[in-house]
Amino acid sequence: MTSTRTLTPEDVAKVPQPGYIQPVNINFSPDDALITFLFSPDRSRNWQLYAFDPQTGERGLFLEPPGAGVTDENVSLEEALRRERLRQWGAGVTDYAWAKEHPRLLIPLPDGIYAQDANGLRKIIEQGAQDARFAPDGEQVAFVRDDDLWVVDARGGEPRALTTGATAAGVTRGLAEYVAAEEMDRHEGYWWSPDGARIAFAEVDERRIPVYRITHQGKDADVERGGPPFEDHRYPFAGQENAIVRLGVVEVATGDVTWMNLSVGGRPSTPLSSAQDASAGSTYEYLARVSWLPDGALVAQVEDRRQQRLDLIRFDPRTGQGAPLMHEQSRDWINLHDMFHPLPADFALAPGGFVWASERTGFRRLWLHDANGRPVRALTEGEWLVEMVAAVDEAAGWVYFTGTEAGSPFWAAERHLYRVALRGGGPQRITQAPGWHTVVIDHARRRFVDTHESLNQPPRVTLRSLDDDRELAVIHEADADPRVAEMGLTPPEMVTLENRAGTTLYGLLYRPDARRFGPGPYPTLIDVYGGPHAQRATELWKGTVNMRAQYLRSLGFLVFTLDNRGSAGRGLAFEAAIKGDMGRVEVEDQVDGVRWLVAQGLADRARVGVYGWSYGGYMTLMCLVRAPETFAAGVAGAPVTHWDGYDTHYTERYMGLPAENAEGYRESSPLTHAGGMAGKLMLVHGLIDENVHFRHTARLVNELIRARKAYELLLFPDERHMPRREEDRVYMEERIRDFLMGALK
């Protein structure tokens, strides 16, 4: 493409990126008559609730709530932290939900929770509610207030407390604890039963976790507190105490609570085993998932501390007694997922059974299990991955799922919709267009909304037939954002290379314009993340609107991003190469990537830099200290500098317990190797980052001083893990540009 103007730091900082203005949070109404979604007509972060009518083809604003909606300034601390856990950037209307069996909507806003139905829009819960959700029939709404679980009529009225007693600081009922929301992708702390008569909930006791205080150093002093504002967090550091979690079931009519016979939250110093019968009171460390079965039983997924065993326990909610249903075991770790789908008691192939996804073969596959948890048959096979169960059609006997495309040369870079028969047989691919497909299937299992994108195409949203992928309607066109044509962004090239171990790696290559900067070799920047549970070399439009890479390319840098061993999307064996020893094989692969670029005549070996954020910030440091002969400069944003300072669930999944792997923790820390750094370094951090605390950067600074190593420090007093304010982001991009130009050009 040909750009009509020069890129600027403002272009890099702007959210959303060019082309990413498509509808999000797409849902079918309960009767499938409407498709609703959040959309920003002015291409800003400010979303509104829209609806598309498949019958008429009309699209328009569905409701206009009072006030300005959500902004970064008008949310409570609890809501701000929830948005951090969800990585949510939107403003205006940022969330909504349909009742399962009623044409009624729930919309959370800063001043309260609103409901809309045939009688119009009305506020049903005043300010201060968290995580409001409909009962299945849409007649009641549950929510959390003052750390207890409440319920209110969906038409409004006086709320009623269902639980009481979560009055001690550090105890909550109905909310997910920090590691559940941040690391387990479990953002909910309560679950309605199918008939709406009961609610299962998590009671979280964090009182044994010491308080970690974060002071807002950039704020004026608080007169009442005698100093600047502060936040107190109970952060479970690796090797230390976790929250104690109990699973209860409350009767909505009476408020009576039955506790499930399950202990969660073992001490790291004690032997941990989850092999015993749950009813015998065995200790688990984590409550990972909770699901209701069609017959009214409750299933909890629980993990041991080392996350090498996951048990499914079936409970009688009336008595609290449980019995094992099945378990998963791994010598590496268990990757949690949301692909447990119970089947009805009259399902002929496996009455009362369930669909389950397992990585026991090294690649995530779907299985059909019977009511006793025994596997009936594998539904998918081969060295490719199932990513998500999109729907199960019990009547027709189909499971619809998305997964990688086994036949492509870059098989892990695409995602497609498939279906497979529960009775057996090979999967059938439904989506045909190359690229990445994100789907939402209607309740009747006849149509689906497809958000399709690739490196060459911004997201395009269409309504399609589930039988033959036929296009039924266009909801959003890919060329709707004029910035795409205006900037003329050239997609990166997807390339492959072999590392020193003979493993094929995928990368994205951003070449400078040879007409302006010649054929190379060029000063080179490695744009790195490199951590588990992430994949960057994909057929996603975000690879093309990686605006920092595009901006740096426009300045004459060659930019390269490589998915090293340890990255997601290639199977558990590929990901588990980092087990117990982070920052070693990842750096080896990045060095091999640089060597490949040099061999192609693209990279100037004397002018190679690296930059990244979070795990990418950690990788930047490890590249500088472990491969100083390769990397001459680096920008490390919000880096982990020692894994003893990060949380339990993430860190111990990959590194094990600190007491059992002291040498691994020591060798995986940039602090240990700081004296080996030879290149130039810029550190970037937000001072109120509650995820990767600024303490990480401060500890590294101490080591750099001891080793007499120079560094630059860029701080944002009012930012958390990733700068949100546009002025901060513009300033950051300018400083990063100047640093890299000075270090490598």
C-alpha positions in Angstrom: 0.0 0.0 0.0 1.1 3.6 -0.5 0.7 6.0 2.5 -0.7 9.4 1.9 1.0 10.9 5.0 3.9 10.2 7.4 3.2 8.2 10.5 3.5 10.0 13.9 3.8 9.0 17.6 0.1 10.1 17.8 -0.8 7.3 15.4 1.1 4.8 17.5 -0.7 5.9 20.7 -4.2 6.1 19.3 -6.8 3.5 20.4 -8.4 1.7 18.6 -5.9 1.1 15.9 -6.8 1.6 12.2 -9.3 -1.0 11.0 -10.2 -2.2 14.5 -13.6 -0.4 14.7 -15.6 -3.5 14.1 -18.5 -4.6 16.4 -17.5 -6.4 19.6 -19.3 -8.3 22.3 -21.7 -9.8 19.6 -24.7 -11.7 20.8 -28.0 -13.1 19.4 -31.1 -12.1 21.3 -32.9 -15.0 23.0 -35.2 -15.5 20.0 -32.4 -15.0 17.5 -34.4 -12.1 16.0 -31.7 -9.5 16.6 -27.9 -9.4 16.7 -26.6 -7.0 19.2 -23.1 -5.6 19.7 -21.0 -2.8 21.0 -19.9 -0.3 18.4 -18.2 3.1 18.2 -19.6 5.2 15.2 -16.9 7.8 15.6 -14.1 5.3 15.7 -13.1 6.1 19.3 -13.0 4.1 22.5 -16.5 5.2 23.2 -18.9 2.3 22.6 -22.6 2.3 22.2 -25.1 -0.6 22.0 -26.2 -1.3 18.5 -28.5 -3.9 16.9 -28.7 -5.6 13.5 -32.0 -7.0 12.2 -31.3 -9.9 9.9 -34.8 -9.7 8.4 -34.6 -6.1 7.2 -30.8 -5.7 7.1 -31.1 -2.5 9.2 -28.4 -1.6 11.7 -28.8 1.2 14.3 -28.4 2.4 17.8 -30.4 0.0 20.1 -30.5 2.1 23.3 -29.0 5.3 24.6 -28.3 5.1 28.3 -28.3 8.3 30.5 -25.1 10.1 31.1 -21.7 9.7 29.4 -21.3 6.0 30.4 -18.1 4.6 31.6 -14.9 6.6 31.4 -11.5 6.0 33.0 -12.2 8.8 35.4 -15.7 8.0 36.7 -15.2 4.3 37.7 -14.6 3.0 41.2 -11.3 1.5 42.2 -12.9 -2.0 42.1 -14.2 -1.3 38.5 -10.8 0.0 37.4 -9.1 -3.1 38.7 -11.8 -5.3 37.0 -11.1 -3.5 33.7 -7.4 -4.2 34.2 -8.0 -7.9 34.7 -10.2 -8.0 31.5 -7.7 -5.8 29.6 -10.8 -3.7 28.8 -10.1 -0.3 27.1 -13.6 0.7 26.0 -15.6 3.6 27.3 -19.3 4.5 27.1 -21.3 1.2 27.3 -18.7 -1.4 28.0 -20.8 -4.4 28.8 -24.3 -5.8 28.5 -26.0 -9.2 28.7 -29.3 -10.8 27.5 -31.3 -12.9 29.8 -31.1 -16.5 28.7 -34.9 -17.1 28.4 -36.3 -13.6 28.3 -35.9 -10.6 25.8 -34.5 -8.5 28.6 -31.1 -6.7 28.7 -28.8 -5.8 31.6 -26.4 -2.8 31.2 -23.9 -1.8 34.0 -23.1 1.9 34.1 -21.2 4.0 36.7 -24.3 5.2 38.5 -25.9 1.8 38.7 -27.3 -1.3 36.9 -30.0 -0.8 34.2 -32.4 -3.2 32.7 -34.3 -2.8 29.4 -37.3 -4.8 28.1 -40.6 -4.0 26.5 -41.4 -1.6 29.3 -38.3 0.5 28.6 -35.0 1.3 30.3 -34.9 1.6 34.1 -32.3 1.6 36.8 -32.8 -1.5 39.1 -29.6 -1.3 41.2 -28.0 1.8 42.6 -24.3 2.6 42.4 -21.9 0.2 44.2 -22.9 -3.1 42.6 -20.4 -5.4 41.0 -20.8 -8.2 38.5 -24.6 -8.1 38.1 -26.1 -11.1 36.2 -29.6 -12.3 35.3 -31.1 -15.6 36.5 -31.7 -17.9 33.5 -35.3 -16.9 33.3 -34.5 -13.2 33.4 -36.8 -12.5 36.4 -34.1 -11.8 39.0 -30.6 -10.2 39.0 -27.8 -11.3 41.3 -24.9 -8.9 42.2 -22.2 -8.3 44.7 -22.3 -5.4 47.1 -20.1 -4.8 50.2 -18.4 -8.1 49.4 -21.7 -10.2 49.8 -24.1 -11.7 47.3 -27.5 -9.9 46.7 -30.5 -10.4 44.5 -33.2 -8.1 43.2 -36.3 -8.4 41.0 -35.4 -7.6 37.3 -38.2 -5.1 37.2 -36.8 -3.2 40.2 -37.5 -3.1 43.9 -35.7 -3.6 47.2 -32.5 -5.7 46.9 -32.1 -8.6 49.3 -28.9 -9.9 50.8 -28.4 -13.6 50.1 -25.2 -14.0 52.1 -24.0 -12.1 55.2 -20.9 -12.3 57.1 -18.3 -11.2 54.6 -17.6 -8.2 56.8 -14.0 -8.8 57.7 -11.5 -7.0 55.5 -10.1 -9.6 53.1 -13.2 -11.8 52.9 -15.6 -11.7 49.9 -18.5 -13.8 48.7 -19.3 -13.9 45.0 -16.1 -12.4 43.6 -13.1 -14.0 41.9 -9.8 -13.7 43.8 -6.9 -11.9 42.1 -5.2 -15.0 40.6 -8.5 -16.4 39.4 -9.2 -13.2 37.4 -5.6 -12.4 36.3 -4.3 -15.9 35.6 -7.1 -18.5 35.4 -9.4 -16.5 33.1 -12.1 -16.9 35.7 -13.7 -13.5 36.3 -16.9 -14.7 38.0 -17.3 -15.7 41.6 -20.9 -17.0 41.5 -23.0 -19.2 39.2 -26.9 -19.4 38.8 -28.4 -22.9 38.8 -30.3 -23.7 35.6 -33.7 -23.4 37.4 -32.7 -20.2 39.1 -33.5 -21.7 42.6 -29.8 -21.7 43.8 -26.6 -19.8 43.3 -23.2 -21.4 43.8 -20.6 -18.9 45.0 -17.0 -18.7 46.1 -16.1 -17.4 49.5 -12.6 -16.0 49.3 -10.6 -15.4 52.5 -7.4 -13.5 51.7 -6.6 -12.4 55.3 -3.5 -14.6 55.5 -2.0 -12.8 52.5 0.0 -9.8 53.6 -1.1 -6.4 52.4 1.0 -4.9 49.6 0.6 -1.1 49.5 0.8 1.0 46.4 1.1 4.7 46.9 -0.1 7.2 44.3 3.2 9.2 44.4 2.0 11.6 41.6 -1.1 12.7 43.4 -1.6 15.6 45.9 -1.7 14.8 49.5 -4.9 13.5 51.0 -5.9 15.7 53.9 -7.7 13.0 55.8 -4.9 10.4 55.4 -2.1 13.0 55.8 -0.3 11.9 52.6 -0.9 10.9 49.0 -3.7 8.3 48.2 -2.8 4.7 48.4 -4.2 1.2 47.5 -3.8 -1.9 49.6 -3.7 -5.2 47.7 -3.4 -8.7 48.9 -1.0 -10.1 46.3 0.0 -13.8 46.5 3.7 -13.9 45.7 5.2 -17.1 44.3 5.9 -19.6 47.1 3.7 -17.7 49.6 0.2 -18.0 50.8 -2.8 -18.2 48.5 -6.4 -17.3 49.4 -8.6 -19.9 51.1 -11.6 -20.5 48.9 -14.8 -22.2 49.9 -17.6 -23.2 47.5 -21.1 -22.7 48.8 -24.6 -23.0 47.4 -27.3 -20.5 48.6 -31.0 -21.1 48.3 -32.4 -17.9 46.6 -35.8 -18.2 48.4 -34.5 -18.6 51.9 -30.8 -17.6 52.0 -29.8 -20.9 53.5 -26.2 -21.9 52.6 -24.8 -25.4 52.1 -21.0 -25.6 51.9 -19.5 -28.1 49.5 -17.1 -30.6 51.1 -14.1 -29.1 49.4 -11.0 -27.4 50.8 -9.2 -25.0 48.5 -6.0 -23.1 49.4 -3.3 -25.4 50.8 -0.1 -24.1 52.3 2.9 -24.4 50.0 5.0 -25.9 52.7 2.8 -29.0 53.1 2.7 -32.0 50.7 0.0 -31.4 48.2 -2.1 -34.2 46.7 -5.4 -34.2 45.0 -5.6 -37.9 44.4 -7.9 -38.5 47.4 -11.6 -38.6 47.3 -13.0 -35.1 47.6 -15.5 -36.2 50.1 -12.7 -37.3 52.4 -11.6 -33.7 52.7 -8.5 -33.6 50.4 -6.9 -30.2 50.0 -6.7 -28.5 46.6 -5.1 -25.2 45.9 -7.2 -23.5 43.3 -10.9 -23.4 42.4 -10.6 -23.2 38.6 -14.1 -23.6 37.2 -17.7 -24.2 38.4 -20.5 -25.6 36.3 -24.1 -26.8 36.9 -25.3 -30.0 35.3 -28.7 -30.4 33.7 -29.8 -32.7 36.5 -29.1 -30.0 39.2 -25.7 -31.3 40.3 -22.7 -29.1 40.6 -19.2 -29.7 39.1 -16.1 -28.0 40.4 -12.7 -28.1 38.6 -9.9 -27.9 41.1 -6.1 -27.9 40.8 -3.2 -28.8 43.0 -0.6 -26.2 43.8 1.8 -27.4 41.1 -1.1 -27.3 38.5 -0.1 -30.8 37.3 -3.4 -32.3 38.2 -7.0 -31.1 37.6 -9.9 -32.9 39.2 -13.6 -32.6 38.3 -15.7 -33.2 41.4 -19.4 -33.7 41.2 -21.4 -32.3 44.2 -24.9 -32.7 45.5 -25.8 -29.1 46.3 -28.3 -30.2 48.9 -25.8 -32.0 51.1 -22.4 -30.7 50.0 -21.1 -34.2 49.4 -18.9 -34.8 46.4 -17.4 -37.6 44.4 -14.7 -37.6 41.7 -15.9 -37.4 38.2 -12.6 -37.5 36.3 -9.1 -36.0 36.4 -6.3 -34.7 34.1 -2.6 -35.3 34.9 0.4 -33.6 33.2 4.1 -33.8 33.9 4.3 -30.2 32.7 1.2 -28.2 33.6 -2.5 -28.0 33.0 -3.8 -25.3 30.7 -7.2 -24.3 31.9 -10.0 -23.9 29.3 -13.8 -23.5 29.1 -14.6 -26.6 27.1 -16.6 -28.6 29.6 -20.1 -29.1 28.0 -22.6 -31.3 29.9 -25.1 -33.4 27.9 -28.7 -34.1 28.8 -29.7 -37.4 30.5 -31.6 -38.5 27.4 -28.7 -38.0 25.1 -28.4 -41.4 23.4 -24.6 -41.6 22.7 -23.6 -40.8 26.3 -26.6 -40.2 28.6 -25.6 -37.5 31.2 -22.1 -37.4 29.7 -20.1 -34.4 28.6 -17.8 -33.0 26.0 -14.3 -32.2 27.3 -11.0 -30.9 25.8 -7.7 -32.4 26.9 -4.0 -32.0 26.1 -3.1 -35.4 27.4 -1.7 -36.2 23.9 0.3 -33.0 23.7 -2.3 -31.3 21.4 -5.6 -30.1 22.7 -8.3 -32.4 21.4 -12.0 -32.9 22.0 -13.4 -36.0 23.8 -16.8 -37.5 24.5 -17.1 -38.8 28.1 -19.9 -40.8 29.7 -21.8 -39.8 32.9 -19.1 -41.5 35.0 -16.3 -39.5 33.5 -14.9 -42.3 31.4 -13.8 -41.4 27.8 -16.1 -42.8 25.1 -14.2 -41.6 22.1 -11.8 -38.9 20.8 -13.7 -36.5 18.6 -10.6 -34.9 17.1 -7.1 -36.2 16.4 -3.8 -35.0 14.9 -1.1 -32.4 15.6 -3.3 -29.3 15.6 -5.3 -27.6 18.3 -8.9 -27.1 19.3 -9.2 -23.6 20.7 -12.9 -23.1 21.7 -16.2 -25.0 21.7 -18.5 -22.5 20.0 -21.7 -24.6 20.4 -23.1 -28.1 20.8 -26.2 -29.2 19.0 -27.4 -32.2 21.0 -30.4 -32.8 18.7 -28.4 -33.0 15.6 -25.3 -34.5 17.2 -22.7 -31.9 16.3 -20.0 -30.1 18.2 -19.0 -26.8 16.6 -15.5 -25.5 17.5 -12.7 -23.3 16.4 -9.1 -24.5 15.9 -5.9 -24.3 13.9 -5.8 -25.3 10.3 -3.9 -28.5 9.9 -3.4 -28.2 6.1 -1.8 -24.8 6.0 2.0 -24.3 5.7 1.6 -21.9 8.6 -0.9 -24.2 10.3 -0.9 -22.5 13.7 -1.4 -19.0 12.3 -5.1 -19.4 11.3 -8.3 -20.2 13.1 -11.3 -21.8 11.5 -14.8 -23.0 12.5 -15.3 -26.7 12.3 -17.9 -29.2 13.3 -17.5 -32.9 14.3 -20.2 -35.5 14.9 -20.6 -36.8 18.5 -21.1 -40.3 17.0 -17.6 -40.1 15.5 -15.9 -39.2 12.2 -13.6 -36.5 11.0 -14.0 -32.8 11.5 -15.6 -30.8 8.7 -14.3 -27.3 8.1 -17.0 -24.7 7.8 -15.2 -21.3 7.2 -13.4 -21.3 3.9 -11.7 -17.9 3.6 -8.0 -18.0 4.7 -7.3 -16.1 7.9 -8.6 -15.8 11.4 -12.3 -16.4 12.2 -14.0 -15.5 15.5 -17.6 -16.8 15.6 -20.8 -16.5 17.5 -23.5 -19.2 16.8 -27.2 -18.6 17.1 -29.4 -20.5 19.5 -31.2 -22.4 16.7 -27.8 -23.6 15.3 -28.6 -22.4 11.8 -26.5 -19.2 11.5 -23.3 -17.7 12.8 -21.8 -14.3 13.0 -18.2 -14.4 11.6 -15.6 -11.8 12.3 -13.0 -12.6 9.7 -9.6 -10.9 9.4 -6.1 -11.5 8.2 -2.8 -9.6 7.8 -4.2 -8.3 4.5 -7.8 -7.5 5.7 -9.2 -5.6 8.7 -12.1 -7.3 10.5 -15.2 -7.9 8.4 -18.4 -9.0 10.1 -21.0 -11.1 8.3 -24.0 -13.3 9.1 -23.5 -16.8 7.5 -25.2 -20.1 7.1 -23.9 -22.8 9.5 -24.6 -25.5 6.9 -22.4 -24.2 4.0 -20.7 -20.9 5.0 -23.0 -19.0 2.7 -23.0 -15.2 3.3 -26.5 -14.1 4.4 -25.8 -10.4 5.4 -23.0 -8.0 5.9 -23.0 -6.4 9.3 -19.7 -4.5 9.0 -17.4 -3.9 6.0 -13.6 -4.2 6.3 -13.0 -0.9 4.6 -15.2 1.1 7.0 -12.2 2.9 8.6 -10.7 5.5 6.2 -7.5 5.6 8.2 -6.5 2.2 6.7 -6.3 3.7 3.2 -4.9 7.0 4.4 -1.9 5.3 6.2 -1.3 2.7 3.5 0.1 0.2 6.0 2.0 -2.6 4.4 1.3 -6.0 6.0 4.3 -7.8 7.4 5.7 -10.9 5.7 5.1 -14.2 7.5 8.3 -16.2 7.5 9.7 -19.4 8.9 13.1 -20.3 10.1 14.8 -23.2 12.0 16.4 -22.7 15.4 19.5 -24.5 16.6 17.4 -27.4 17.8 15.8 -27.9 14.3 12.4 -26.6 15.4 10.5 -24.5 12.8 9.6 -21.1 14.2 7.1 -18.5 12.8 7.9 -14.8 12.5 6.5 -11.5 11.1 9.0 -9.3 9.2 8.5 -5.5 8.7 11.0 -4.3 6.0 11.8 -0.7 5.6 11.0 0.9 2.2 14.0 0.0 0.1 13.3 3.0 -2.2 14.1 5.3 0.8 16.6 3.2 2.9 18.2 0.9 0.3 18.3 -2.9 0.2 19.9 -3.4 3.7 21.3 -4.5 5.9 19.3 -2.3 8.3 19.4 -1.4 11.9 17.1 -4.0 13.4 14.6 -4.2 16.3 13.2 -7.4 17.7 9.6 -6.8 18.9 9.3 -9.5 21.5 6.8 -11.0 23.9 7.9 -14.6 24.0 5.9 -15.8 26.9 3.5 -18.7 27.3 -0.2 -18.4 26.5 0.5 -15.8 23.8 1.0 -16.1 20.0 2.0 -13.2 17.8 2.9 -14.6 14.4 -0.7 -15.0 13.3 -3.1 -14.1 10.5 -4.6 -11.3 12.5 -5.0 -7.7 11.4 -3.3 -6.6 14.6 0.0 -7.7 13.0 -0.5 -5.1 10.3 -1.6 -2.4 12.8 1.3 -3.0 15.1 1.7 0.7 15.0 5.0 1.0 16.8 6.5 -1.5 14.4 5.1 0.4 11.4 6.3 3.7 12.8 9.8 2.4 13.4 9.8 0.8 10.0 9.0 4.2 8.5 12.1 5.5 10.3 14.4 2.9 8.6 14.4 0.1 11.1 13.9 -3.5 10.2 11.4 -4.9 12.7 11.0 -8.6 13.4 8.7 -10.5 15.8 9.3 -14.2 16.4 7.3 -16.8 18.3 10.0 -18.6 20.2 9.6 -21.9 22.0 7.4 -21.4 25.0 4.8 -19.5 22.9 1.2 -20.7 22.6 -0.6 -22.2 19.6 1.8 -25.0 18.8 1.0 -27.7 21.4 2.0 -28.3 25.0 5.4 -29.7 24.1 6.4 -26.6 22.3 5.1 -24.4 25.1 6.6 -26.5 27.9 10.2 -26.0 26.6 10.5 -23.3 29.3 9.5 -25.6 32.2 11.5 -24.6 35.3 13.9 -22.4 33.4 12.4 -19.3 31.9 14.4 -16.9 29.8 16.9 -19.5 28.3 15.4 -21.3 25.3 13.4 -18.1 24.5 16.6 -16.1 24.3 18.3 -18.8 22.2 15.5 -18.7 19.7 15.6 -14.9 19.5 19.3 -15.0 18.9 18.7 -17.6 16.2 16.2 -15.3 14.6 18.8 -12.5 14.5 21.3 -14.8 12.9 18.8 -15.7 10.3 18.1 -12.1 9.5 21.8 -11.4 9.2 22.2 -14.4 6.9 19.5 -13.0 4.7 21.4 -9.7 4.4 18.6 -7.9 6.2 20.0 -7.1 9.7 23.1 -5.1 10.6 24.6 -7.4 13.2 26.2 -4.4 15.0 22.9 -2.5 15.3 20.3 -4.9 16.8 17.9 -3.8 19.5 15.0 -5.4 21.3 11.8 -4.1 23.0 8.8 -5.6 24.7 6.3 -5.2 27.5 5.5 -7.3 30.5 6.9 -10.8 29.6 8.3 -9.0 26.6 10.0 -6.5 29.0 11.4 -9.5 30.9 12.6 -11.0 27.6 14.2 -7.7 26.6 16.3 -7.8 29.8 17.2 -11.5 29.4 18.3 -10.8 25.8 20.5 -8.0 26.9 22.1 -9.9 29.8 22.3 -13.3 28.3 23.2 -12.4 24.7 25.2 -9.1 25.0 27.1 -10.0 21.8 23.8 -9.9 19.8 21.7 -7.1 21.4 23.1 -3.6 21.5 20.1 -1.9 23.1 16.7 -2.6 24.6 13.5 -1.0 25.9 11.9 -3.0 28.7 8.4 -2.0 29.7 6.9 -3.2 33.0 9.4 -6.1 33.2 9.4 -9.0 35.7 12.9 -9.0 37.1 12.7 -11.9 39.5 9.9 -14.5 39.5 9.8 -14.5 43.3 8.0 -11.1 42.9 5.2 -12.4 40.6 2.1 -14.2 41.5 1.6 -17.8 42.5 -0.6 -19.3 39.9 1.3 -17.9 36.8 4.8 -18.3 38.1 4.5 -21.7 39.7 2.7 -23.2 36.7 5.9 -22.7 34.7 8.7 -22.5 37.3 7.4 -24.8 40.1 7.6 -23.8 43.7 10.6 -21.6 44.7 11.6 -24.0 47.5 11.8 -26.8 45.0 13.6 -24.9 42.2 15.8 -22.3 43.8 18.4 -22.6 41.1 15.9 -22.2 38.3 14.5 -19.0 39.9 18.0 -17.6 40.4 19.1 -18.3 36.8 15.8 -17.1 35.3 16.2 -13.6 36.9 17.8 -10.7 35.1 19.0 -9.5 38.6 21.4 -12.5 38.6 23.0 -11.6 35.2 22.8 -7.8 35.4 26.6 -7.5 35.4 26.7 -9.1 31.9 24.8 -6.4 30.2 26.8 -4.4 27.6 24.0 -2.6 25.6 22.0 0.5 26.3 18.8 0.1 28.3 15.6 2.1 28.8 13.3 1.0 31.6 9.6 2.0 31.4 7.1 1.4 34.3 3.9 2.7 35.7 4.2 3.5 39.4 0.7 2.2 40.3 1.1 -1.1 38.4 -0.7 -3.6 40.6 0.2 -6.6 38.3 4.0 -6.2 37.7 4.9 -4.0 40.7 7.3 -1.1 40.1 9.4 -3.0 42.8 10.6 -5.2 39.9 12.2 -2.2 38.1 13.5 -0.8 41.4 15.3 -4.1 42.3 16.9 -4.1 38.9 18.1 -0.5 39.2 19.9 -1.5 42.4 21.7 -4.3 40.6 22.6 -2.0 37.7 24.1 0.5 40.1 26.1 -2.2 41.9 27.4 -3.3 38.5 27.9 0.3 37.3 25.7 -0.2 34.3 24.1 2.8 32.7 20.3 2.9 32.1 17.5 5.3 31.3 14.3 5.4 33.4 10.9 6.5 32.1 8.1 6.5 34.7 4.4 7.2 34.6 3.1 8.1 38.1 -0.6 7.6 37.4 -0.4 4.5 35.1 -0.9 0.8 35.9 0.4 -2.1 33.8 -0.1 -0.4 30.5 -0.4 3.4 30.0 -4.0 4.3 29.1 -4.0 8.1 28.9 -3.3 9.2 25.3 -0.9 12.0 26.4 1.1 9.5 28.4 1.2 7.1 25.4 2.3 9.8 23.0 5.0 10.9 25.3 6.2 7.3 25.8 6.4 6.7 22.0 8.4 9.8 21.5 10.9 8.9 24.2 11.2 5.3 22.9 11.8 6.6 19.4 14.5 9.0 20.6 16.2 6.3 22.6 16.3 3.8 19.8 17.4 6.4 17.2 20.3 7.4 19.5 21.3 3.9 20.3 21.1 2.2 16.9 20.9 4.8 14.0 
